[in-house]
């Protein structure tokens, strides 16, 4: 599966410049990409709740136990913020121990909102395929976490589901964390299920609102990194999708 990540041609999409990444291991066990919504509906307060929820989850000892398990190692993590455009907010970083996990969480907590107005999901997925995956060493698993509070509204030339399928074809699994606060709360989880998630055993975990992101992220990290079946009473699994092979 991941061999395709290294050999497939990059997708051509508009994107921002990438900051330099640290030296990575020659081979990666799990690569985790956190794609964080910073569009117009995510104001400074909501962004702070989303950012701190992610940092709190990464600081949780139980989550760290999963992140640092031998099955996931070597683990590398990157953060992408996205709205009209996507940016690499934190480049690939290897997580080797609890101190490294805490350090990465501290970097997440210091992120500043740099968003625009729109929710360009398709462009974000293309950016990950075109600019982030090519810098990744050979990896057993590539997991993309997409969190946000809205559906595509950029009228892209290629719809999100098409970009999703292209990214899955490169070997990634895309999981969703729809934040059910705002005008799309009633429909967003089903939209993520149809247009965002994809790949082997892909799922969504919904956050009830921005203050609930930390709880949802804890469950999500634990399920996707360990490979365990998400707890049925805590998580509504969206439609499982397998991309083209």
C-alpha positions in Angstrom: 0.0 0.0 0.0 2.6 2.6 1.1 4.9 1.8 -1.8 2.5 3.8 -3.9 3.0 6.8 -1.7 6.6 6.9 -2.7 6.3 6.3 -6.4 3.0 8.0 -7.5 3.2 11.3 -9.3 2.4 14.5 -7.4 -1.0 16.0 -7.9 -1.0 19.5 -9.4 -2.7 22.0 -7.0 -2.0 25.5 -5.7 -0.2 25.5 -2.4 1.9 27.4 0.0 5.6 27.1 0.6 6.7 24.4 3.0 9.0 25.0 6.0 12.1 22.7 6.3 11.6 19.4 8.1 13.9 17.7 10.5 16.0 14.7 9.5 13.7 11.7 9.5 14.5 8.0 9.9 15.1 6.1 6.7 11.9 4.1 7.2 8.7 5.2 9.1 6.2 3.0 10.9 3.3 5.4 11.1 3.0 8.9 9.6 0.3 11.0 11.1 -0.9 14.2 9.5 -3.2 16.5 11.5 -5.2 18.8 9.1 -6.7 21.6 11.1 -9.5 23.9 9.8 -8.8 27.6 10.2 -11.5 29.0 7.9 -13.7 32.0 8.6 -16.1 30.2 10.9 -13.2 29.2 13.1 -12.6 32.4 15.0 -9.7 32.9 17.4 -11.6 31.5 20.3 -12.7 28.4 18.4 -9.3 27.9 17.0 -7.8 28.1 20.5 -10.2 25.4 21.7 -9.4 23.2 18.6 -5.6 23.7 19.0 -5.6 23.1 22.8 -7.8 20.1 22.4 -5.3 18.5 20.1 -2.4 19.4 22.4 -4.3 18.0 25.4 -4.8 14.7 23.6 -1.1 14.5 22.7 -0.2 15.2 26.3 -2.5 12.4 27.7 -0.3 9.6 29.1 -2.8 7.0 27.8 -2.6 8.4 24.3 1.2 8.6 24.5 1.2 4.9 25.4 -0.4 4.2 22.0 1.7 6.6 20.1 4.9 5.2 21.5 4.0 1.5 21.1 6.4 -0.6 19.0 3.8 -1.2 16.4 3.7 2.5 15.5 7.4 3.2 15.6 9.1 5.1 14.2 6.2 7.6 14.4 6.3 10.9 12.6 3.7 13.7 12.9 3.0 16.9 10.9 0.4 19.6 11.2 -1.3 21.3 8.2 -3.7 24.3 8.7 -6.1 24.9 5.9 -8.7 27.4 4.7 -8.5 29.1 1.3 -5.0 27.6 1.1 -3.2 24.9 3.1 0.1 25.5 5.0 2.5 23.2 6.8 2.3 24.6 10.3 4.6 22.0 11.9 6.7 19.9 9.5 7.4 16.2 9.9 8.6 15.5 13.5 9.7 12.2 14.9 8.1 11.2 18.2 10.4 8.9 20.0 9.5 9.2 23.7 7.2 11.1 26.1 9.4 14.1 26.2 9.2 14.4 22.4 5.4 13.9 22.5 5.1 16.7 25.1 7.4 18.9 23.1 5.2 18.4 20.0 2.1 19.2 22.0 3.7 22.4 23.2 4.4 23.4 19.6 0.8 22.7 18.7 -0.3 24.9 21.7 1.7 27.8 20.4 0.2 27.8 16.9 -1.4 31.0 15.8 -4.5 31.2 13.5 -3.5 32.3 10.0 -6.7 31.4 8.1 -8.8 33.0 5.4 -12.5 32.8 4.7 -13.3 29.7 2.8 -13.4 25.9 3.5 -11.3 24.4 0.6 -11.3 20.7 1.5 -10.3 19.5 -2.0 -7.3 21.9 -2.2 -6.2 20.7 1.3 -6.3 17.1 0.3 -4.4 17.9 -2.9 -1.8 19.9 -0.9 -1.1 16.9 1.3 -0.7 14.6 -1.7 1.5 17.1 -3.6 3.6 18.8 -0.9 3.7 16.7 2.2 3.7 13.0 1.1 6.7 13.4 -1.3 8.9 14.4 1.7 8.0 11.3 3.6 10.4 8.3 3.8 8.9 4.8 3.1 6.1 4.3 5.6 4.0 1.3 6.6 1.0 3.5 7.3 0.0 7.0 6.4 -3.0 8.5 8.4 -4.5 11.8 7.6 -6.7 13.4 10.3 -9.1 16.0 9.0 -10.9 18.2 11.5 -13.3 21.1 10.7 -16.7 22.6 11.1 -17.9 22.9 7.5 -18.1 21.4 4.1 -16.4 22.4 0.8 -17.4 25.9 -0.3 -14.6 26.8 -2.8 -16.2 25.4 -6.0 -13.0 23.5 -6.8 -12.2 22.0 -10.3 -12.0 18.6 -8.7 -14.5 17.8 -5.9 -13.3 16.6 -2.5 -14.3 13.0 -3.1 -12.1 12.9 -6.2 -9.1 14.3 -4.3 -9.9 11.9 -1.5 -9.7 9.0 -3.8 -6.5 10.2 -5.3 -4.9 10.5 -1.9 -6.2 7.0 -0.9 -4.6 5.7 -4.1 -1.3 7.0 -2.8 -1.6 4.7 0.2 -3.2 7.0 2.8 -6.1 6.4 5.2 -8.1 9.6 5.8 -10.1 9.8 9.1 -12.5 12.6 9.9 -13.3 14.7 13.0 -16.3 16.8 12.1 -17.0 19.5 14.7 -20.8 19.7 15.1 -21.1 23.4 16.0 -22.6 25.9 13.7 -25.0 25.9 10.7 -23.9 22.5 9.3 -24.0 20.6 12.6 -26.9 18.4 11.5 -25.3 17.3 8.2 -21.6 17.6 8.6 -20.8 14.1 9.8 -22.6 12.5 6.9 -20.8 14.9 4.5 -17.5 13.8 5.9 -18.5 10.2 5.5 -19.3 10.7 1.8 -16.6 13.1 0.8 -13.6 13.1 3.2 -12.8 9.7 4.8 -11.3 6.9 2.8 -8.9 4.1 2.8 -8.6 1.0 5.0 -10.9 1.1 8.0 -11.5 4.8 7.7 -13.9 6.3 10.2 -15.2 9.6 11.7 -15.4 10.6 15.3 -17.6 13.7 15.8 -16.9 16.4 18.3 -20.1 17.9 19.7 -18.5 21.4 19.6 -15.1 23.0 19.7 -14.8 22.4 23.5 -15.2 18.7 22.8 -12.3 18.4 20.4 -9.9 17.1 23.1 -12.1 14.2 24.0 -12.8 13.2 20.4 -9.1 13.5 19.6 -8.1 11.1 22.4 -10.5 8.5 21.1 -9.4 9.1 17.5 -5.7 8.8 18.2 -6.1 5.7 20.2 -8.3 4.0 17.6 -6.3 4.9 14.5 -2.8 4.4 15.8 -3.5 1.1 17.6 -5.7 -0.2 14.8 -8.3 -1.2 17.4 -12.0 -1.1 16.5 -13.4 2.3 17.7 -15.8 1.9 20.7 -19.3 1.7 19.2 -21.0 3.5 22.0 -18.6 6.5 21.9 -18.1 6.7 18.1 -20.5 6.7 15.2 -18.7 5.0 12.4 -19.3 6.6 9.1 -19.5 4.6 5.9 -16.3 2.7 5.4 -14.7 3.4 2.0 -11.9 1.7 0.1 -10.3 3.8 -2.5 -9.1 2.6 -5.9 -6.3 0.1 -6.0 
